[in-house]
Amino acid sequence: MNTFRLIAAAAVFTLAGAVAHAADKAEKNEARLARRLEGHTAGEPLSCIALLNSNRLEVIEGVGLVYDSGDTLYVARPSDPKALGRDDILVIDRFSAQLCNTDMVRTVDRQDGHFTGVVFLGKFVPYRKQG
């Protein structure tokens, strides 16, 4: 009986530690995004953006996507930010030259390429450089 309680308590503490670590990581990544947006002003959200250079699309783990078009940064936050994992690669099925919040975004594992999930993006908020 005591062994069961000990195992259950260890499991609870392990889970609590994992949740605290994930929350800490998300908080750090939110701060990273905030630093990236310093000196920019938010505009009206857009359903689609022109994605001319896909190597300017950055995934911020547990937070969202940032597309750098030069003087404007576009930020799209998914409905489930935890779907953007560190070891995932985004596979985007686009139907035009634009990236839209309705496009299918899948994630695959970086190591073995197996499907890990689907990401549902919110609208793209443009942050324009001030002055």
N, C-alpha and C positions, 0 to 999 in steps of 0.2 A: 504494500500500500504506500509506504513512504517513497519507494522507488518511483512509482507512478507520479506522485506529487512533485518529486524532484525533476523528473523529465518534463512534466507539464510546465513547471515554473521556468525551466531552462528554455523551453520553446517560446514561452511568452516573452521572456527577456530578449531572446534572439530576434523575434519578430519586431519587438519595440525598437531594438537597435537598428534593424534594417529600415524601418519606417522613418526613424530619426535621421539616418544617413541619407535616404532619398529626399527628405524634406530639406536637409542642409544643402544637398547638391542642387536642388531646384532653386533654392534661395540664392546660391552663388551664381547660378546661370541667369537668374532674373537680374542680379546686380551687374553681370557681364553685359546683358542686353541694355540695361539702363546706361552704362558707360558708353556703349556704342551709339546710343541715341542722343547723347549730350550734344547740344548745339543744333538740334533738329526740332521742328515743330510738326505736330501731328495734323494730318488733313482728314478729309472725309474718306471712310472705307470704300474700297473698290472690289468688285467681284472678280475682275481680271486685270492682269498686268502684262505688258510686253516683256517676254523673257528672251532677250537677245543673246545673252551669254550665260549658259547654265553653270559655268564654273564660278559665277558670282552668287550662287545660291548656297547659303550656309544654314546648317541645322544646328540649333542650340538645344542641346539635349534637355528634354522635359519642359521646354518653353515654347518653341515655335521655329518658324523659318524666317530668314532674313535674306532679301534680295537687294543687292547693292547695284543701283543703276547709275552711280556717279554722285550727283547732288541730292538724290533721293534714296532713302532706304525704305523698303516695303516689308512690313512685318505681318505674317499670318500666324495666328495661334490656332492649334487644332482643338477640337472639342475634348480630346483626351490627351493632354500634353505628355503623359507617361508613355504614349505610343511612340514617341521619338526617343529611341534608345541609343546608347553610345555605340553599340556594335551593329546598328542597322544601317543599311543603304536604302535610300529612297528610289523607288521606281515609279515614275510619273507617266501615266497614259494621257497624253495631251491630244486634243483634236484640232488644234490650231497653233499659230505661232505664239499665242498668249498662254499664260498659266492662269487658270481660273480656280476659284474655290470649289467648283463642282467637278474638277478633274479627279480621276481615280489616282490616289497615291497609296502605293503598297510599300511595305518594308520587307527586306530580305536580310538574313544574317550575313554579315561581312565574311565570316569564316567559311561556311559551307553552302551559302546561297539559298537556304530553305526559307520559305515564306514565314514571316513572323507576325504580320498584321496589316491593318488598313488604317490610314490616317485621314480624318475628315477635317479639312482646313476651314477656318473662318475666313472672313473677308480680309483683304490686304489693306493695312493702314499705311498710307504714305507718310514718311517723316522727312520733310524737306529741310535742307541745311539753311540756317538763318544767316542773313547778311551775306 
